[in-house]
Amino acid sequence: MGHLKSDPELTARVRRIAGQLAAVERALEVEADCAAVLQQIAAVKGAVSGLMDEVLEAHLQQHVAAPGLTDAARAQGAQEVLAAIRRYGK
């Protein structure tokens, strides 16, 4: 998936998520209000979902829907998406 490396927005998203997780850790360490921690965790979950959407879209475009792919390559790309969705859904 070398095509992902050329997207600096994905790296920026990951850095924001890392910052959000660090904020959750700090909140737990100082025994912050439970509601505030829950809100932060919900924000992290939303950010990870957004990242997942972006990477799935890129994968589908490059490894399933791109012109010129063989049937075998498309099938493999589709299987990879299904495996990722199944893992993510657990």
Beta strands, then each sheet from edge to edge (+ up, - down):
end
